[in-house]
Amino acid sequence: MREWISSTFSGPLSAIFHPIDRVLAPFGPATYKFFAVGLFAVTICWVMFILKKEYVNLDRPKEGILYDLRLWTLISMLPHMFIYWVWAS
């Protein structure tokens, strides 16, 4: 099974991840977590401040802070940021 997964997905995934690896290689492993946390932070800022509120909350059932999907984007991404910041080497 492992061989099948490797032979099937290694080509497309290497096409995506090898350029990213080449860009990050000069920085070293110590700075990888800054890039990971920064990517989450940029995504949060994009959803919170750049996307229109009406677009993000297109089909929400009610008005109110608990139904604002921008808030839930922030809440759902904070644990990911914490894990990358604390446990990533």
N, C-alpha and C positions, 0 to 999 in steps of 0.2 A: 504494500500500500504506500509506504513511504517513497519508494522508488517511482511509483506512478505519479504521485503528487509532485515530486521533484522534477521529473521529466516533463510533466504537463505545464507546470506553472513557472519553472525557473526562467524560461525565455522571456515571457511578458513581464515578469516581476523584475528581472535584471535590467530590462530596458528602462524601467521606471526608477529603480533604486540605485543603479550604478552612477548616473549623473549626480544624484543627490549625495552619494558617498564621496564622489570626487570634489564636490563643492565644500563639504564639511571636513574632509581629511586634513587640510592645513590647520584647522582650529584645535584638533585633538579631542579626546573623549571627555575631558573636564568641562568643555563648553557645550556639549551636546544638550544638556538639560536646559540651558538658556534658550537654545533654539526651539526646543520642544515646548517649553512654557511660553515662550514668545509667540509661537504659532497659535496656541490656545488663547492667549491674551488678545492677539490681533483679531481672531475670529469672534471673540466676545465683544470687542469694540465695534467690529463691523455690524454685528447683529443689533447691538444696543443703540448705536449712534448713527450709523450710515443707512441701514435699511429702513424703509418707511414703516412706521408703526402699523399702518393699515395693511401693509403687505404681510408682515410677520404674523399678524393676528387676523388673517383673512376669514377664517371660519370658526372663530371662537364662539362658544355658546352664549356667554354673558360678558358684560363689562365688569371690570374690576381687576385689582392687582393680581389676584390668584389665577386669573385666566389670561394674563399677559405672557405670551410665550417667550418674550425677551428675558423676563425674570427667570423662567425655567431653563433657558439656555445658560444663563449665568450659574444657576444652582447646579445644573448637571455637569458643567465643565470644571467647576472648582475642585472636586475630588480628583479628577484627572491631573489637573495642574499640581495639586499637592503631591500626588504619587510621583510624578515626574521630577518634581523639585527635591523631594526627600530621598527617594529610593534609586533614582537614576544615577549612574556613575559617570 
